[in-house]
Amino acid sequence: MSAFFRLEPEVAGELVDGTVLDAAASPPRVESVHFEITEWLGDDLVTSFPVFLVSEELATELVEGGLDGFRVRQATVTVTDEAQELLEGRAVPTFRWLDVTGQAGVDDVGVTEQGELVVSEEVLELFQAGTLENCEVERY
């Protein structure tokens, strides 16, 4: 039996016009994502409730790892002028929408009813092999 971990990723931006979601559901159901980066500290996993984004490299590793509980989908990601200045020339990776379909504590990737991200030990190890310095991790 795998251990599970609750993650609180870096909030690197916000959902803006172009995002389509059903706020009546809990957690909200998302149809499409437009994420605007307002400040990014460098992690491969970022969020703006109720959406999680992963770097393209991490998305590929998740898919190739044969893990379950998610789909990798396209997202429109833009960067504000202010964020661009704060990055001081560092490039923002291509981010993909981590559309979580799994159940927390059962599937490799899941969300709680409150919309918190819960991942298996295998997924956590993949995330930690990338950059995950601004994410709170606790046992679920």
Secondary structure as UniProt FT lines:
FT   STRAND          4..8
FT   STRAND          10..11
FT   STRAND          13..15
FT   TURN            17..18
FT   STRAND          20..22
FT   TURN            23..24
FT   STRAND          29..32
FT   STRAND          34..37
FT   STRAND          45..48
FT   TURN            49..50
FT   STRAND          51..55
FT   HELIX           56..64
FT   TURN            65..66
FT   STRAND          70..73
FT   STRAND          76..79
FT   HELIX           81..87
FT   TURN            88..89
FT   STRAND          95..100
FT   TURN            104..106
FT   STRAND          109..111
FT   TURN            113..114
FT   STRAND          117..120
FT   HELIX           121..129
FT   TURN            133..134
FT   STRAND          136..139
//
